[in-house]
Amino acid sequence: MMSGQSYAYDGVLGGKTGYTNDAGCTLVTYAKRGNSVLVAVVLNSINGAFPDTTSLLDYGFDHFQRVDLNVDLDPVPTRFLPSEKYLLKNNGNTYPFYYIRHVYVTVPTDTDVSQLTKKQWVLANSVGPKRIKSKYYLNDHMVGYGMQYEKEILSDLLLSTSF
């Protein structure tokens, strides 16, 4: 399905054909259009793997879009105990978790992303900084996720004092 072939598809970046007794003729293809990348997998096709792949890719590109959620790259604000303002730099006004890259979701075309719900939890890491994982859902279907990383470990936020 690469350019120059009889079943060329605009945007195909690669693919692999195969055959097994159980799966029959197979084709895995990936293509990019705009900021969306899709993977199509066809197994034991009756109509032929190339036309079925074309149909799958057309459907995906025509009905779904990749959306940048434009997450705030500033630290996550949180409330601290009143006593922590005496222990932490910056008076403990922010918790040191940051997004280090954009967060994208794949949703049906023209979806209002304000309809998405977000679930978050802290992932413990015994050998390094903690992380916050945020999963985004549309009608109970996960459509993307983002990861926030601890920029500094808590001990780095402690005020230095001399006694």
C-alpha positions as CSV (number, residue, x, y, z in Angstrom):
1,M,0.0,0.0,0.0
2,M,3.1,2.2,-0.3
3,S,3.2,4.9,-3.0
4,G,3.9,3.5,-6.4
5,Q,2.0,0.3,-5.7
6,S,-1.3,-0.8,-7.3
7,Y,-3.1,-0.4,-3.9
8,A,-1.3,2.7,-2.8
9,Y,-2.9,4.6,0.0
10,D,-2.0,8.3,0.7
11,G,-0.2,8.5,4.0
12,V,0.9,4.9,4.5
13,L,4.2,4.7,6.3
14,G,4.6,1.0,6.4
15,G,3.1,-2.4,6.7
16,K,3.6,-6.2,6.9
17,T,1.8,-9.0,5.1
18,G,1.7,-12.5,6.5
19,Y,-0.1,-15.8,6.6
20,T,-1.0,-18.4,9.2
21,N,-3.5,-21.3,8.9
22,D,-5.7,-19.8,11.6
23,A,-5.5,-16.1,10.5
24,G,-5.3,-16.6,6.8
25,C,-3.8,-13.8,4.8
26,T,-3.0,-10.9,7.1
27,L,-2.0,-7.3,6.7
28,V,-0.9,-4.8,9.3
29,T,-0.6,-1.2,8.0
30,Y,0.1,2.2,9.6
31,A,-0.7,5.5,8.1
32,K,-0.5,9.2,9.0
33,R,-2.8,12.0,8.0
34,G,-2.6,15.4,9.6
35,N,-1.7,14.8,13.3
36,S,-3.4,11.4,13.4
37,V,-1.6,8.0,13.1
38,L,-3.7,4.9,12.6
39,V,-2.9,1.2,12.6
40,A,-5.1,-1.2,10.6
41,V,-5.0,-4.9,11.2
42,V,-6.8,-7.2,8.7
43,L,-7.0,-11.0,9.3
44,N,-8.5,-13.7,7.0
45,S,-10.1,-11.1,4.7
46,I,-12.8,-12.3,2.3
47,N,-12.7,-9.1,0.1
48,G,-8.9,-8.9,0.1
49,A,-6.6,-7.3,2.7
50,F,-5.8,-4.2,0.6
51,P,-9.5,-3.0,0.1
52,D,-10.4,-3.9,3.7
53,T,-7.4,-1.9,4.9
54,T,-8.4,1.1,2.8
55,S,-11.9,0.9,4.3
56,L,-10.6,0.8,7.8
57,L,-8.2,3.7,7.3
58,D,-10.8,5.8,5.6
59,Y,-13.3,5.2,8.4
60,G,-10.7,6.1,11.1
61,F,-9.5,9.2,9.4
62,D,-13.0,10.4,8.5
63,H,-14.7,9.8,11.9
64,F,-12.0,10.4,14.5
65,Q,-9.5,13.2,15.4
66,R,-6.5,13.6,17.7
67,V,-7.0,16.6,20.0
68,D,-4.4,18.4,22.1
69,L,-6.0,19.0,25.5
70,N,-3.7,22.0,26.1
71,V,-2.9,20.9,29.6
72,D,-1.4,23.5,31.9
73,L,2.4,22.9,32.2
74,D,2.6,24.7,35.5
75,P,2.8,22.7,38.7
76,V,-0.4,21.1,40.1
77,P,-1.7,23.4,42.9
78,T,-2.6,21.6,46.1
79,R,-3.4,22.4,49.7
80,F,-0.8,21.7,52.3
81,L,-1.2,21.4,56.1
82,P,-0.8,24.8,57.8
83,S,2.4,23.7,59.5
84,E,4.1,22.8,56.1
85,K,4.5,26.4,55.2
86,Y,7.3,26.5,57.8
87,L,9.0,23.5,56.3
88,L,8.7,23.8,52.5
89,K,10.2,26.3,50.0
90,N,7.7,28.5,48.2
91,N,5.6,28.3,51.4
92,G,4.2,25.0,50.2
93,N,1.9,26.7,47.7
94,T,2.3,24.1,44.9
95,Y,3.0,20.5,44.7
96,P,5.9,19.7,42.4
97,F,4.2,17.6,39.7
98,Y,4.5,18.8,36.1
99,Y,3.4,17.6,32.6
100,I,6.6,17.4,30.5
101,R,4.7,17.1,27.2
102,H,1.3,17.7,25.7
103,V,-1.6,15.4,26.3
104,Y,-3.6,14.2,23.3
105,V,-6.8,12.2,23.1
106,T,-8.4,10.5,20.1
107,V,-12.2,11.2,20.0
108,P,-15.0,11.1,17.4
109,T,-14.8,14.2,15.1
110,D,-16.4,17.3,16.5
111,T,-16.4,16.0,20.1
112,D,-16.6,18.7,22.7
113,V,-13.6,17.8,24.9
114,S,-15.2,19.5,27.9
115,Q,-17.4,16.4,28.0
116,L,-14.4,14.2,29.0
117,T,-14.0,13.0,32.5
118,K,-10.6,12.6,34.1
119,K,-9.5,10.0,36.7
120,Q,-6.1,10.5,38.5
121,W,-3.9,8.6,40.9
122,V,-0.4,8.8,42.2
123,L,1.9,6.0,41.1
124,A,4.5,5.2,43.7
125,N,8.1,4.7,42.6
126,S,10.4,3.2,45.2
127,V,13.6,4.2,43.3
128,G,12.7,7.6,41.9
129,P,10.2,10.4,41.7
130,K,6.5,9.8,42.0
131,R,4.1,10.2,39.0
132,I,0.5,11.2,38.6
133,K,-1.4,9.3,35.9
134,S,-4.4,11.0,34.4
135,K,-6.8,9.0,32.2
136,Y,-9.4,10.8,30.1
137,Y,-12.7,9.1,29.3
138,L,-15.6,9.8,26.9
139,N,-18.8,7.9,27.8
140,D,-16.8,5.5,30.0
141,H,-14.3,4.7,27.1
142,M,-10.7,5.7,27.7
143,V,-9.6,8.1,24.9
144,G,-6.1,9.1,26.1
145,Y,-3.9,9.6,29.1
146,G,-1.2,12.0,30.4
147,M,1.6,11.5,32.9
148,Q,2.8,14.2,35.4
149,Y,6.2,13.8,36.9
150,E,7.6,15.0,40.2
151,K,10.1,17.6,39.3
152,E,11.8,17.6,42.6
153,I,11.5,15.1,45.4
154,L,10.0,16.3,48.6
155,S,13.3,16.4,50.4
156,D,14.5,19.0,47.8
157,L,11.6,21.3,48.8
158,L,12.6,21.4,52.5
159,L,13.8,24.7,53.8
160,S,17.4,24.6,54.9
161,T,17.7,25.6,58.5
162,S,20.6,26.0,60.9
163,F,20.2,25.2,64.5
